[in-house]
Structure formats: C-alpha cells, structure tokens
Amino acid sequence: MHYANLWPLLIQHLRALGFSQDDLARRAGVDQSTISRMAMGRAEPRFSVGQALIQLAGGQEACDQLLAGKLAANDQAREVA
C-alpha cells in the first residue's frame, strides 16, 4: 500500500480526536511547524516521528483503515503510555 497521502490524513484524524498540532509535535518530538508541513503534504517525517504518530492513532491497522476510508475521524485512538 502506498503511504504518500497518509500524513495529511493521519494528522487530520488526530486533530479530529482532539489533539492540537502542538500536542502532536510534543509527542513526536518535533516543532509544530513540522506537523503543519506534514498536514499540508509538504513534508515527510523521520521514521521515529512517523512511528510516534502512527502509534498515537492506534497503530498500523488504524492507518491502513484510514487510507482505505474505513476509519472515520470520530473513531477513538488508542491510548499511548
């Protein structure tokens, strides 16, 4: 599966769950501007950043469902310790 469109979708999904761009940046260890560029499709994250955001969204399965259009923005994300 091609993940070029994942980052804008994933950030939109996480924002709909109540996370601000600042929240996402803090949890992923990057600046808010990086999250903003990812949300606009203008940046690809480092592996560790992408992995942190994917885990926050509920893991690989949730991302696959998001890309397939099967996960609605109001679905619950899994809690991350």
C-alpha positions in Angstrom: 0.0 0.0 0.0 1.3 3.5 -0.9 1.5 5.9 2.1 2.2 9.2 0.3 -1.2 10.5 1.5 -1.0 9.1 5.0 0.4 12.1 6.8 -2.2 14.7 6.0 -5.0 12.1 6.6 -3.4 10.9 9.8 -2.9 14.4 11.2 -6.5 15.4 10.3 -7.7 12.3 12.1 -5.7 13.0 15.2 -6.9 16.7 15.2 -10.5 15.4 15.0 -9.7 13.3 18.0 -8.8 16.5 19.9 -5.0 16.7 19.5 -3.7 20.1 18.6 -0.7 20.4 16.3 1.3 21.5 19.4 0.2 18.3 21.2 1.3 16.2 18.2 4.6 18.0 17.9 5.4 17.5 21.6 4.5 13.8 21.5 6.5 13.2 18.3 9.5 15.3 19.4 9.4 17.9 16.6 8.4 21.5 16.1 4.8 22.5 15.4 5.9 23.8 12.0 6.9 20.2 11.0 3.5 18.9 11.9 1.9 21.8 9.9 4.0 21.0 6.8 3.1 17.3 7.2 -0.6 18.2 7.4 -0.3 20.1 4.2 1.6 17.3 2.5 4.8 19.3 2.2 7.0 17.2 4.5 7.7 13.6 5.1 8.5 12.7 8.7 11.6 10.9 10.0 10.9 7.3 10.8 10.7 7.9 14.6 8.2 10.8 14.1 6.0 8.8 11.8 6.1 5.8 14.1 5.1 8.0 17.1 2.1 9.5 15.2 1.0 6.1 13.9 1.1 4.7 17.4 -0.9 7.6 18.7 -3.6 7.0 16.1 -3.9 3.3 17.0 -1.2 1.6 15.1 -0.6 0.2 11.6 -4.1 -1.3 11.3 -5.8 2.1 12.1 -3.6 3.8 9.4 -4.5 1.1 6.8 -8.2 1.7 7.6 -7.7 5.4 7.4 -6.1 5.2 4.0 -8.9 2.8 2.8 -11.5 5.2 4.0 -12.8 2.8 6.6 -11.8 4.8 9.7 -13.9 7.9 10.5 -12.4 10.9 12.2 -14.5 10.4 15.2 -13.3 6.9 15.9 -11.3 6.5 19.1 -7.5 6.5 19.1 -5.7 4.0 21.3 -4.1 5.5 24.5 -0.4 5.6 24.3 1.6 5.2 27.5 
